[in-house]
Amino acid sequence: MLQEESDLSLVIAQIVQKLKGSNLYAQLERQAWASLQRPEIKLESLKEDIKEFFKISGWEKKLQNAVYSELSVFPLPSHPAAPPEHLKEPLVYMRKAQGSWEKRILKSLNSMCTELSIPLARKRPVGEQKELLNKWNEMGTDEPDLSLFRPVYAPKDFLEVLINLRNPNYENGDSLSFRTHLGLIQVPLKVKDIPELSRRGIWLELELGSVVQYYYRAPLLHVTQHCAKYWGTNTWKRPSLCLFSELQKEFFVELGLTTGQLGIDDSNQVPPELFENEHVRIGQKVLAEQDSAAAQQYIRQGSPTALRAELWALILNISSQPEDILYYEQLKTNVIQHDLLVDSLIYKDVKLTASNDDYYFVFEDYLYQVLLCFSRDTSVLGHFAYNSASPPKSYIRGKLGLEEYAVFYPPNGVIPFHGFSMYVAPLCFLYHEPSKLYQIFREMYVRFFFRLHSISSHPSGIVSLCLLFETLLQTYLPQLFYHLREIGAQPLRISFKWMVRAFSGYLATDQLLLLWDRILGYNSLEILAVLAAAVFAFRAVNLMEVTSLAAAEAVLADLSTLKVMPLLQIFLFATVT
């Protein structure tokens, strides 16, 4: 009990310290000083009056959302004496594998730099700066010669690294046994089973007036209260607490067959008054309350199209303030002034992927703007505190090896790979203002997408997703799994590219957005592995008849006609007998 209190105090202190360096803290201070001029603020009840002012003026809710946003990316609990690298990734062999992978990426980038005699970075001549500025909104019309550039790596290269990943302390041997995992991923990580994915667990139901009922984990409530205490604001006063089961964590229980879902119950065959109209009405109230946690719970049943952009921004705690727009303009200026080698990699990737996609080719200009600015954004470096990866370093010419002359390259620490632009493309349907689009993508990346191309033991990391996918297939579709394995068509070789891109470019856009609703709603990427397994289950009859990897890939080549929610519901809730 004492240890739990100590851990909680440490979490509180760290979050408070981070928030104190934020723009919100400065705004709260200014508002507190300004409130002293108000007649209702009395000296004898100063503290309580300022609390009430924050509550009435909406600043309390902004603080609450900021705390919730920090908690959503807070590292998993670890020992208080754990070194920083342990916080990034607790397993040594995972850290070593990630380090080796980073060296391969840098070697590929450096060899390309040497072969093409192109510097990593250069300042653009004034004429080139003016030309780029003039065509900023129509960069898609530009046709630079990219024939000599190649992606630093593709998902299939990354998969080979994961296949060869081994825990040196765990010897399975070459012979088959009851403990043998027949899939490609051979690391002993704990992943969930379908009963765990679909069962309700330790959650608190809190009633937000008459608006919506939603759930919080008990520690979240305490952290929010304590953080508010640090800041002198009593943030959280909610009625009607009701403790559910204490056996398991809740995962996808809201996707159950008896729960209304956008993606199913808004079809033409279902009268809209049965579910859709009421769901929209509740969504509007959630937005009126401006509560991130309520929005996150609400979106688990899907977001109405008209409300999705606002709901996602609320969950990600994104609000377009003047300083945010100014920051985006500063990044744009940096792009105009300096040319980086990774710019050509971004151009090449957009040309190879989004530009050839029937849904996304019209957003080519937006993709260049967002990704070029993203490569210059040093604030992205903050996510490496909880990312197993480390930002690459470069050295000023002639100063190789001298740390005082080292800089991160690219400035955001992220080297784009083949398909990277597809993380941005679906967001272009929701946000048409470049600075807002940029903020949403950046937050999506530092919360979710970075885990899809780094080696870690995190439950939402790509290693765990691959293992979860293979375990689900091996457990619930053993005949299919064994058949595909025997003909040399390991299922993961087909599904890996879907998961690495979070299905972007494979599903129809409306279905992809419904899937990403649930990623945001559950703050987890595990649903990607579940959907991948569900797709195999849906095409199982055809797959049982194929005799080669090429034939299996042909059966699964087109996912654009699939409906996400029926597949997930059937696989999660109709598989278990």
C-alpha positions in Angstrom: 0.0 0.0 0.0 2.8 2.4 0.9 4.6 1.5 -2.3 1.5 2.2 -4.4 1.1 5.6 -2.7 4.8 6.4 -3.3 4.4 5.4 -7.0 1.3 7.5 -7.3 3.0 10.5 -5.8 5.9 10.1 -8.2 3.5 10.0 -11.2 1.7 13.1 -9.9 4.9 15.0 -9.4 6.2 14.1 -12.9 3.0 15.1 -14.6 2.7 18.4 -12.6 6.3 19.2 -13.5 5.7 18.7 -17.2 2.5 20.7 -17.1 4.3 23.6 -15.3 6.4 24.0 -18.5 3.3 24.2 -20.7 1.5 27.1 -22.2 -1.6 26.1 -20.2 0.2 26.8 -16.9 1.1 30.4 -18.1 -2.5 30.9 -19.2 -3.8 29.7 -15.8 -1.5 32.0 -14.0 -2.6 35.0 -16.1 -6.3 34.1 -15.5 -5.7 33.8 -11.8 -4.2 37.2 -11.6 -6.9 38.7 -13.8 -9.6 37.2 -11.6 -8.4 39.2 -8.6 -10.0 42.3 -10.2 -13.4 40.7 -10.2 -15.9 41.8 -7.5 -16.9 38.3 -6.6 -13.3 37.4 -5.5 -13.0 38.1 -1.8 -9.7 38.2 0.1 -11.1 36.1 3.0 -12.1 33.2 0.6 -9.5 33.8 -2.1 -8.6 30.2 -2.7 -12.1 28.9 -3.0 -13.3 31.9 -5.1 -10.5 31.4 -7.6 -11.3 27.7 -7.8 -14.9 28.6 -8.5 -13.8 31.1 -11.1 -11.8 28.4 -12.9 -14.7 26.1 -12.8 -17.2 28.6 -14.2 -14.9 30.0 -16.9 -13.9 26.5 -18.2 -10.3 26.6 -17.3 -10.8 23.7 -14.8 -12.0 21.5 -17.7 -8.9 22.5 -19.8 -6.6 21.5 -16.9 -8.5 18.3 -16.5 -8.1 17.5 -20.3 -4.4 18.3 -20.1 -3.9 15.9 -17.2 -5.8 13.2 -19.0 -3.7 13.8 -22.2 -0.5 13.3 -20.2 -1.7 10.1 -18.6 -2.6 8.6 -22.0 1.1 8.6 -23.0 2.6 8.1 -19.5 5.1 5.2 -19.4 4.0 1.9 -17.9 4.8 1.5 -14.1 8.3 0.5 -13.3 10.7 0.3 -10.4 11.5 3.7 -8.9 15.3 3.0 -9.2 15.0 2.0 -12.9 17.4 3.8 -15.2 16.1 6.0 -18.0 16.8 3.3 -20.7 14.6 0.9 -18.7 11.7 3.4 -18.9 12.1 3.4 -22.6 12.1 -0.4 -22.9 12.5 -2.8 -19.9 13.8 -5.8 -21.9 17.6 -5.6 -22.7 17.4 -7.8 -25.8 14.7 -5.6 -27.2 16.8 -2.5 -26.6 19.8 -4.2 -28.3 17.6 -5.2 -31.3 16.3 -1.7 -31.7 19.8 -0.3 -31.5 21.0 -2.7 -34.2 18.0 -1.8 -36.4 18.8 1.9 -36.0 22.4 1.3 -37.1 21.1 -0.4 -40.3 18.8 2.5 -41.1 21.6 5.0 -40.6 24.0 3.0 -42.7 21.4 2.9 -45.5 20.8 6.7 -45.2 24.6 7.4 -45.2 25.3 5.2 -48.1 22.6 6.9 -50.2 24.1 10.2 -49.1 27.6 9.1 -50.3 26.4 7.5 -53.5 24.4 10.5 -54.6 27.0 13.1 -53.3 24.1 14.9 -51.5 24.6 16.6 -48.1 22.3 15.7 -45.3 21.3 19.3 -45.1 21.9 22.6 -46.9 20.6 26.1 -46.9 18.6 26.9 -50.0 19.7 29.8 -52.2 17.4 32.9 -52.0 15.9 32.2 -55.5 15.1 28.6 -54.5 13.5 29.8 -51.3 11.2 32.2 -53.2 10.3 29.5 -55.7 9.3 27.1 -53.0 7.3 29.7 -51.1 5.4 30.6 -54.2 4.4 27.0 -54.9 3.9 26.0 -51.3 0.2 25.2 -51.9 0.7 23.3 -55.1 3.9 21.2 -54.5 2.1 18.3 -56.0 2.6 19.8 -59.5 6.4 19.7 -59.0 8.1 16.7 -60.6 11.6 16.5 -59.2 13.9 13.7 -60.4 13.6 11.1 -57.7 14.8 8.1 -59.7 18.0 7.8 -57.8 16.4 7.9 -54.3 15.1 4.8 -52.6 13.1 4.3 -49.4 15.5 3.7 -46.5 13.5 0.6 -45.7 10.1 -1.0 -46.3 7.8 -2.9 -44.0 9.0 -6.3 -45.3 12.6 -5.4 -44.3 11.4 -4.6 -40.8 9.4 -7.9 -40.6 12.6 -9.8 -41.3 14.2 -8.1 -38.3 11.3 -9.1 -36.0 11.3 -12.7 -37.3 14.9 -13.0 -36.2 14.2 -11.5 -32.7 15.1 -13.9 -29.9 15.3 -13.7 -26.1 18.7 -15.1 -25.2 17.4 -16.2 -21.8 14.6 -18.3 -23.4 15.7 -21.4 -25.2 12.9 -23.2 -27.1 15.1 -25.5 -29.1 14.5 -26.6 -32.7 12.2 -29.5 -31.9 8.5 -29.0 -31.8 6.8 -29.3 -28.4 3.5 -28.2 -26.8 5.2 -24.9 -26.0 6.2 -24.2 -29.6 4.7 -21.2 -31.2 4.2 -22.1 -34.9 4.3 -18.5 -36.1 7.1 -16.3 -37.2 7.4 -14.3 -34.0 9.4 -16.3 -31.5 9.6 -14.1 -28.4 7.8 -15.0 -25.2 5.6 -11.9 -24.6 2.2 -12.0 -22.8 -0.6 -11.2 -25.2 -4.4 -11.3 -24.6 -6.8 -14.0 -25.6 -10.3 -13.3 -26.9 -12.0 -13.7 -23.5 -9.6 -11.1 -22.1 -10.2 -8.8 -25.1 -14.0 -8.9 -24.7 -14.5 -8.9 -20.9 -15.3 -6.0 -18.6 -12.9 -5.2 -15.8 -11.6 -2.6 -13.3 -13.4 0.5 -14.3 -15.4 3.2 -12.5 -18.6 4.4 -14.0 -19.0 8.1 -13.6 -22.1 10.0 -14.6 -21.5 13.3 -16.3 -24.7 15.0 -15.4 -27.3 13.6 -17.7 -25.0 13.7 -20.7 -23.2 10.3 -20.9 -22.0 7.6 -18.7 -18.3 6.7 -19.1 -15.5 4.9 -17.3 -12.3 5.7 -15.6 -9.6 3.5 -13.9 -9.4 4.3 -10.2 -5.8 5.5 -10.4 -6.7 8.1 -13.0 -9.3 9.7 -10.7 -6.7 9.9 -7.9 -4.0 11.3 -10.2 -6.3 14.0 -11.5 -7.4 15.0 -8.0 -3.8 15.1 -6.7 -2.6 17.1 -9.8 -5.4 19.5 -9.2 -4.3 19.8 -5.5 -0.8 20.6 -6.7 -2.2 23.4 -8.8 -4.6 24.6 -6.2 -7.7 23.5 -8.1 -10.2 20.9 -7.1 -10.6 19.5 -10.6 -12.8 16.4 -10.3 -16.2 16.2 -8.6 -18.3 13.5 -10.1 -21.4 11.9 -8.7 -22.6 8.3 -9.0 -19.5 6.1 -8.7 -20.1 2.4 -9.2 -17.3 -0.2 -9.1 -17.6 -3.1 -11.6 -15.8 -6.4 -11.6 -12.2 -6.6 -10.2 -11.0 -9.5 -12.2 -9.7 -8.2 -15.6 -9.1 -5.0 -17.4 -11.8 -3.9 -19.8 -10.9 -4.0 -23.5 -13.4 -4.2 -26.3 -16.6 -4.9 -24.3 -18.4 -1.8 -25.9 -18.0 -3.5 -29.3 -20.4 -6.3 -28.1 -23.2 -7.6 -30.1 -25.8 -6.0 -27.8 -24.3 -2.5 -28.0 -25.2 -0.1 -30.7 -22.3 0.7 -33.1 -21.7 3.2 -35.9 -20.6 1.1 -38.7 -23.5 -1.3 -38.2 -26.5 0.3 -36.7 -26.4 3.4 -39.0 -26.9 1.3 -42.1 -29.8 1.9 -44.5 -31.7 -1.2 -43.1 -31.8 0.2 -39.6 -34.2 3.1 -38.8 -31.9 6.0 -37.7 -34.1 6.8 -34.7 -33.2 3.4 -33.1 -29.6 4.4 -32.5 -28.0 6.9 -34.8 -30.0 10.0 -33.9 -29.6 9.4 -30.2 -25.9 8.8 -30.6 -25.5 12.1 -32.5 -27.4 13.9 -29.7 -25.1 12.5 -27.0 -22.1 13.3 -29.1 -23.1 16.9 -29.3 -23.5 17.1 -25.5 -20.1 15.5 -25.1 -18.6 18.3 -27.3 -20.5 20.9 -25.4 -19.0 19.6 -22.1 -15.5 19.7 -23.7 -14.4 16.6 -21.7 -11.6 14.5 -23.2 -12.3 11.4 -21.1 -16.0 11.5 -21.9 -15.2 11.9 -25.6 -12.9 8.9 -25.5 -15.5 6.7 -23.9 -18.2 7.9 -26.3 -16.1 7.2 -29.5 -15.8 3.5 -28.6 -19.1 3.1 -30.3 -18.0 5.1 -33.3 -18.1 8.8 -34.2 -20.8 10.4 -36.3 -19.1 11.8 -39.5 -20.1 15.4 -38.8 -18.6 15.3 -35.2 -15.5 13.2 -35.8 -13.0 16.0 -36.4 -14.0 17.8 -33.2 -14.1 14.7 -31.2 -10.7 13.5 -32.2 -9.3 17.0 -31.5 -10.9 16.9 -28.1 -9.5 13.5 -27.2 -6.0 14.5 -28.4 -6.4 17.8 -26.5 -5.8 19.8 -29.6 -7.1 23.4 -29.8 -5.8 25.7 -32.5 -4.5 28.7 -30.5 -2.7 31.6 -32.2 0.6 30.3 -30.8 0.0 26.9 -32.4 -0.6 28.5 -35.8 2.6 30.7 -35.3 4.6 27.5 -34.5 3.4 25.9 -37.7 4.4 29.0 -39.7 7.9 28.8 -38.1 8.2 25.2 -39.2 7.2 26.2 -42.6 9.8 28.9 -42.7 12.4 26.3 -41.7 11.4 24.2 -44.6 11.6 27.1 -47.0 15.1 28.0 -45.8 16.7 24.6 -45.5 16.7 21.5 -47.7 17.2 18.1 -46.1 17.9 14.8 -47.6 14.8 13.3 -45.9 12.8 15.8 -48.0 13.5 13.8 -51.0 12.5 10.6 -49.1 9.2 12.2 -48.2 8.6 13.3 -51.9 9.5 9.8 -53.0 7.2 8.1 -50.5 4.2 10.3 -51.3 4.7 9.7 -55.1 4.9 5.9 -54.5 1.9 5.6 -52.1 -0.7 8.3 -51.6 -0.4 9.8 -55.1 -1.3 6.4 -56.5 -4.2 5.9 -54.2 -7.8 6.4 -55.4 -8.8 8.0 -52.1 -5.8 10.1 -51.2 -4.2 11.4 -54.4 -6.1 14.7 -54.1 -4.4 15.5 -50.8 -0.8 15.4 -52.2 -0.1 19.0 -51.4 -1.3 18.6 -47.8 0.9 15.6 -47.4 4.0 17.4 -48.5 3.2 20.4 -46.2 2.6 18.3 -43.1 5.4 15.9 -43.5 8.0 18.5 -44.4 7.1 20.5 -41.4 7.0 17.4 -39.2 10.6 16.5 -40.1 11.7 19.9 -38.7 9.7 19.8 -35.4 12.0 19.3 -32.5 9.1 19.0 -30.1 8.6 15.5 -31.5 11.9 14.5 -29.8 9.9 14.5 -26.5 8.3 11.1 -27.3 11.6 9.4 -27.3 11.4 9.4 -23.4 8.9 6.6 -23.7 9.9 5.2 -27.2 12.4 2.3 -27.3 14.0 4.1 -30.3 16.6 6.9 -30.0 16.9 9.8 -32.3 19.7 9.6 -34.9 22.6 11.9 -34.5 24.7 13.7 -37.1 27.9 15.7 -36.7 29.0 19.0 -38.2 31.5 18.4 -41.0 35.0 17.7 -39.7 33.8 17.2 -36.1 32.8 13.5 -36.3 32.6 11.9 -32.9 32.6 15.2 -30.9 29.4 15.2 -28.9 29.3 19.0 -28.6 29.0 19.2 -32.4 26.3 16.6 -32.6 22.8 17.4 -33.8 19.7 15.2 -34.2 19.0 14.3 -37.8 16.4 14.9 -39.0 15.5 17.5 -36.3 12.4 15.5 -35.2 14.5 12.3 -34.9 12.2 10.3 -37.2 13.5 8.8 -40.5 10.5 8.2 -42.9 10.1 4.8 -44.4 8.1 3.4 -47.3 4.4 4.1 -46.5 5.0 6.7 -43.8 2.8 9.3 -45.6 -0.2 7.0 -45.2 -0.4 7.9 -41.5 -1.3 11.4 -42.6 -3.5 10.8 -45.6 -6.8 9.7 -43.9 -6.6 12.8 -41.6 -6.9 15.0 -44.7 -10.6 14.0 -45.0 -11.2 15.5 -41.5 -9.0 18.6 -41.3 -8.6 21.1 -44.1 -6.6 23.8 -42.3 -2.9 22.9 -42.5 -1.9 23.9 -39.0 -4.8 21.9 -37.4 -4.1 18.9 -39.6 -0.5 19.1 -38.6 -1.2 19.2 -34.9 -3.6 16.2 -35.1 -1.1 14.1 -37.1 1.8 15.0 -34.7 -0.3 14.0 -31.7 -1.5 10.8 -33.3 2.1 9.9 -34.2 3.6 10.5 -30.7 0.7 8.6 -29.1 0.3 5.7 -31.5 2.0 5.4 -34.8 5.6 5.4 -33.6 4.9 2.1 -31.9 4.3 0.5 -35.4 7.9 0.9 -36.5 10.0 0.5 -33.3 11.0 -2.7 -31.5 9.5 -2.9 -28.0 7.6 -5.1 -25.6 4.8 -2.6 -25.2 1.3 -4.2 -25.6 0.6 -1.8 -28.5 4.1 -2.3 -30.0 4.4 -4.0 -33.4 6.1 -7.1 -31.9 3.1 -7.7 -29.5 0.6 -7.0 -32.3 2.3 -9.6 -34.5 2.3 -12.1 -31.7 -1.3 -11.4 -30.8 -2.3 -11.8 -34.4 -0.5 -15.1 -34.8 -1.8 -16.4 -31.4 -5.4 -15.6 -32.2 -5.2 -17.4 -35.5 -3.3 -20.3 -34.1 -5.9 -20.7 -31.2 -9.2 -20.1 -33.0 -8.4 -21.0 -36.6 -5.8 -23.8 -36.2 -6.6 -25.6 -39.4 -6.3 -22.5 -41.5 -3.1 -21.5 -39.7 -1.5 -24.9 -40.1 -2.6 -25.1 -43.8 -1.1 -21.7 -44.7 2.1 -22.5 -42.8 2.5 -25.8 -44.6 2.3 -24.2 -48.1 4.8 -21.5 -47.1 2.2 -18.7 -46.7 2.7 -17.7 -43.1 -0.2 -15.4 -42.4 2.0 -12.7 -40.8 3.8 -12.2 -44.1 0.5 -11.0 -45.6 -1.0 -9.1 -42.6 2.2 -7.3 -41.4 1.9 -4.5 -44.0 -1.7 -3.9 -42.9 -0.8 -3.5 -39.2 2.3 -1.3 -39.9 0.2 1.2 -41.8 -2.7 0.8 -39.3 -4.7 -0.4 -42.4 -4.3 3.0 -44.1 -4.5 2.5 -47.9 -6.1 -0.9 -47.5 -9.6 -0.2 -46.1 -12.1 2.2 -47.6 -11.7 5.5 -45.9 -15.0 5.5 -44.1 -14.2 2.0 -42.6 -10.6 3.1 -41.8 -11.9 6.1 -39.8 -14.3 3.8 -37.9 -11.3 1.7 -37.0 -9.3 4.7 -35.9 -12.2 5.8 -33.8 -11.7 2.7 -31.7 -7.9 3.1 -31.5 -8.5 6.5 -30.0 -11.4 5.2 -27.8 -9.4 2.4 -26.3 -6.0 4.2 -26.4 -4.6 1.0 -27.9 -3.4 -0.4 -31.2 -4.3 -4.0 -30.3 -7.5 -3.7 -32.3 -5.3 -3.8 -35.4 -4.2 -7.3 -34.7 -7.8 -8.4 -33.9 -9.0 -7.0 -37.2 -6.2 -8.6 -39.2 -7.2 -12.0 -37.6 -10.8 -11.3 -38.4 -10.0 -10.7 -42.1 -8.4 -14.1 -42.3 -11.4 -15.7 -40.6 -13.7 -14.0 -43.0 -11.8 -15.3 -46.0 -11.0 -18.7 -44.4 -13.0 -20.8 -46.9 -11.1 -19.4 -49.9 -7.7 -19.5 -48.1 -8.1 -23.2 -47.3 -8.1 -23.9 -51.0 -4.9 -22.0 -52.0 -1.6 -23.8 -52.5 0.9 -21.0 -52.5 1.8 -17.7 -50.9 1.0 -15.8 -54.2 -2.5 -17.4 -54.2 -3.1 -16.5 -50.6 -2.0 -12.9 -51.3 -4.4 -12.7 -54.2 -7.3 -13.8 -52.0 -6.5 -11.0 -49.5 -5.3 -8.4 -52.1 -8.5 -6.2 -51.9 -9.8 -5.2 -48.5 -11.7 -2.1 -49.8 -15.1 -3.8 -49.7 -14.8 -5.1 -46.1 -16.9 -3.7 -43.2 -14.8 -3.3 -40.1 -17.4 -3.5 -37.3 -19.2 -6.6 -38.4 -15.8 -8.4 -38.7 -14.7 -7.3 -35.3 -17.9 -8.2 -33.6 -18.2 -11.6 -35.1 -14.6 -12.5 -34.3 -14.6 -11.1 -30.8 -18.0 -12.1 -29.6 -19.1 -15.0 -31.8 -15.8 -17.0 -31.7 -16.0 -17.9 -28.0 -18.5 -20.7 -27.4 
